[in-house]
Amino acid sequence: MTTASPEQFVASSRAAIDSLLSLSTIALDSAERVAALNLNTVRSVLEDSVANAQAVIGVKDPQEALSLQASLAQPNVEKAVAYTRSVYEITDLTKDALVKQLTSAFTDWQKQSTQLAEKLSKSAPVGSDVAVAAVRSAIAATNSAFDSLNKAAKQVSEIAEANVAAATNATVKAVGATVAATPKKK
């Protein structure tokens, strides 16, 4: 039976640390983008609130109030939709980066597992063919499960993206129809 050399252990540990560092960097970058988006959104909301308050103060009659309300609704909904779309894009980019990193780590694991199985089969005592075959079968089953999981994740991502696009379009159309139906000042 072969044992891992200190160099192999160090290399394996270094690869694991590098992988964790990469995953941490991806998560922190994503959190930074969400924080920046939230700060910009809060700033924009405050500026809009001041402008809207000034517009409301200038209203002279109920008809003008209705017209103002309608004119303020659409930009706010469009900004909310844009914010939601931005959060989705950040989430999607983060998911893509995580999948890429995890796929790379899994590919490395596959390579190491295959090499280990080969070493085991070459140095295994007579009669241990069943054990070696079980190890190879476990590796093949893990590879198959990972491939299936990867395909399912891609399908879920595509469905989610289509649903977000449909919901966004429906929201914008509904608000546009509501604003169009609101009576205008004469």
C-alpha positions in Angstrom: 0.0 0.0 0.0 1.3 3.5 -0.8 1.3 6.3 1.6 1.3 10.0 1.0 4.6 11.8 1.1 5.0 15.0 3.1 5.3 16.9 -0.2 2.0 15.5 -1.4 0.4 16.4 1.9 1.7 19.9 1.8 0.6 20.3 -1.8 -2.8 19.0 -1.0 -3.1 21.3 2.0 -1.9 24.3 -0.1 -4.5 23.5 -2.8 -7.3 23.3 -0.2 -6.3 26.6 1.4 -6.0 28.3 -2.1 -9.5 27.0 -2.9 -11.0 28.3 0.4 -9.2 31.6 -0.2 -10.7 31.9 -3.7 -14.2 31.0 -2.4 -13.8 33.6 0.3 -12.7 36.2 -2.2 -15.7 35.5 -4.4 -18.1 35.9 -1.4 -16.4 39.1 -0.2 -16.5 40.6 -3.7 -20.2 39.8 -4.0 -20.9 41.3 -0.6 -19.0 44.4 -1.6 -21.0 44.8 -4.8 -24.3 44.4 -3.0 -23.2 46.9 -0.3 -22.3 49.5 -3.0 -25.6 48.9 -4.8 -27.5 49.4 -1.5 -25.6 52.6 -0.7 -26.3 54.0 -4.2 -29.9 53.0 -3.9 -30.4 54.6 -0.5 -28.8 57.8 -1.8 -31.1 57.8 -4.8 -34.2 57.1 -2.7 -33.3 60.0 -0.4 -32.8 62.4 -3.3 -36.0 61.2 -4.9 -37.9 61.6 -1.6 -36.8 65.2 -1.3 -37.7 66.0 -4.9 -41.1 64.2 -4.5 -41.8 66.1 -1.2 -41.1 69.4 -3.0 -43.5 68.4 -5.8 -46.2 67.4 -3.4 -45.9 70.7 -1.6 -46.6 72.5 -4.9 -49.9 70.6 -5.6 -52.9 73.0 -5.9 -55.9 70.7 -6.4 -56.9 67.0 -6.2 -56.7 66.4 -10.0 -53.1 67.6 -9.9 -52.4 65.3 -6.9 -53.7 62.3 -8.9 -51.6 63.3 -11.9 -48.5 63.8 -9.7 -49.0 60.4 -8.0 -49.2 58.7 -11.3 -46.1 60.4 -12.6 -44.1 59.5 -9.5 -45.2 55.8 -9.5 -43.7 54.7 -12.7 -40.1 55.9 -12.1 -40.2 54.4 -8.6 -41.3 51.0 -9.9 -38.7 51.2 -12.7 -36.0 51.9 -10.1 -37.2 49.0 -8.0 -37.1 46.7 -11.0 -33.6 48.0 -11.9 -32.5 47.4 -8.3 -33.9 43.8 -8.3 -32.3 43.2 -11.7 -28.9 44.4 -10.3 -29.2 42.2 -7.3 -30.0 39.2 -9.6 -27.0 40.0 -11.8 -24.7 40.1 -8.8 -26.1 36.9 -7.5 -25.8 35.3 -11.0 -22.2 36.4 -11.4 -21.4 35.1 -7.9 -23.0 31.8 -8.7 -21.0 31.5 -11.9 -17.8 32.2 -10.1 -18.5 29.7 -7.3 -19.5 27.0 -9.8 -16.3 27.6 -11.8 -14.2 27.4 -8.6 -16.0 24.3 -7.3 -15.9 22.6 -10.7 -12.1 23.2 -10.8 -11.7 21.8 -7.3 -13.8 18.8 -8.2 -11.8 18.2 -11.4 -8.6 18.3 -9.3 -10.2 15.8 -6.9 -11.2 13.6 -9.8 -7.6 13.5 -11.1 -6.2 12.8 -7.7 -8.8 10.1 -7.0 -8.1 8.4 -10.3 -4.3 8.5 -9.7 -4.9 7.0 -6.2 -7.1 4.3 -7.5 -4.4 3.4 -10.1 -1.7 3.3 -7.4 -3.9 1.1 -5.3 -4.6 -1.3 -8.1 -0.9 -1.6 -8.9 0.2 -2.2 -5.3 -2.8 -4.1 -4.1 -2.3 -7.6 -2.8 -3.6 -10.5 -4.8 -7.3 -11.0 -4.2 -8.1 -7.3 -3.5 -9.6 -6.8 -7.0 -13.0 -6.4 -5.5 -11.9 -3.6 -3.1 -10.1 -1.8 -6.0 -13.2 -2.1 -8.2 -15.4 -0.8 -5.3 -13.1 2.3 -5.1 -13.3 2.9 -8.8 -17.1 2.4 -8.7 -17.4 4.9 -5.9 -15.3 7.4 -7.9 -17.4 6.9 -11.0 -20.7 7.3 -9.0 -19.4 10.5 -7.5 -18.4 11.8 -10.9 -21.9 10.9 -12.3 -23.6 12.6 -9.3 -21.5 15.7 -9.8 -22.4 15.9 -13.5 -26.1 15.4 -12.7 -26.0 18.1 -10.0 -24.2 20.5 -12.4 -26.8 19.9 -15.1 -29.7 20.4 -12.7 -28.1 23.6 -11.3 -27.8 25.0 -14.9 -31.5 24.1 -15.6 -32.6 25.8 -12.3 -30.5 28.9 -13.2 -32.0 29.1 -16.7 -35.6 28.8 -15.3 -34.9 31.4 -12.6 -33.5 33.8 -15.2 -36.5 33.4 -17.4 -38.9 33.9 -14.4 -37.1 37.1 -13.3 -37.3 38.4 -16.9 -41.0 37.6 -17.1 -41.8 39.1 -13.7 -39.8 42.3 -14.5 -41.6 42.7 -17.8 -45.0 42.1 -16.3 -44.3 44.6 -13.5 -43.2 47.3 -15.9 -46.2 46.7 -18.2 -48.7 46.8 -15.3 -47.3 50.0 -13.9 -47.2 51.5 -17.4 -50.9 50.6 -17.9 -51.9 52.0 -14.6 -50.1 55.3 -15.3 -51.7 55.5 -18.8 -55.1 54.9 -17.3 -54.7 57.7 -14.6 -56.6 60.9 -15.6 -54.3 63.7 -16.6 -54.6 67.3 -15.5 -56.6 69.4 -17.9 
